[in-house]
Amino acid sequence: MNPPAAAAFHRYSPTAWLRARGADAGEFLQGQFSQDIRPAREGSVVYGLWLDHKGKVLADSYLGIGSAPDEYWIASVASPGAAIRRRLEEFIIADDVVIEDGPPGAAVALLGEGGGAWLASAPRPGVYFRGRRTLAENWEWIFPQSAGDEVTAALGGMPELGAADLERLYKTVPNGTKVYIFE
């Protein structure tokens, strides 16, 4: 399947790309994350927050179930990985949980109709999940830096958006919310 004609992409580096593993990892993360991850299955991703003891937001991220037993991936588009890692490690006491940096990662935001179907149409390195950048269809695809050439080839002739281009695609509405206006 060719890349969707009505889509464009933006390259970026994820600010957090962590792996949590261990026999207690699922239960430990369930107690720390603001969303319920228990019904999640391999390959699924849940968006949520990391809070302090008073409920103040420290970071946001996507938490995904890995392919290995007791493996979870934590990715963020904006929150620093060091802050998330520090927050989690503060609460590991007698739990069989290890938090570690993932392999060096790269990412693309895929914006426009048909992106999800295209991503699912063939095996892709890394993980992809529905993004939260816009109300329109958009996807985040995080992959090892070593797969950069493969990803570039897969994106084919799809237009690439720089940071300034991406910002121009948003319109601020009266309540202060940015709305994606890609056509």
RACORLIN-V644465 format. One line per field, one symbol per residue. ss: DSSP state (h for helix, s for strand, l for the rest). psi: psi as a letter, one per 40 degrees, with the letter a starting at -180 (. if undefined). burial: + if it has 24 or more other ideal C-beta (glycine too) atoms within 12 Angstrom, else -. A space follows every 50 residues. Layout:
BEGIN
ss=???
psi=???
burial=???
END
This chain:
BEGIN
ss=lllllllssssslllsssssslllhhhhhhhhslllllllllllssssss slllllssssssssslllllssssssllllhhhhhhhhhllllllllsss slllssssssslllhhhhhhllllllsssslllllllssssssshhhhhh hhhhhlllssllhhhhhhlssslllllssslll
psi=hiihdfiiihiihiehgihhiideddddddedieihedeiiheihhhaih iaeeehhdiiihhihidihfhihhiiddhhddddddddddehceighhhi iiihiiiihhhihedddddeeihiiaiiihiedidihiihhhiideeddd ddddebehhhhidddddeeihhideehhhhfh.
burial=--++--++++++++++++++++--++-+++-++---+--+---+++++-+ -------+++++++++----+++++++-+++-+++-++--+---+-+-+- -+--++++++++-+++-++----+++++++++++-++++++++---+--- +--++--+--+----+--++---------+-+-
END
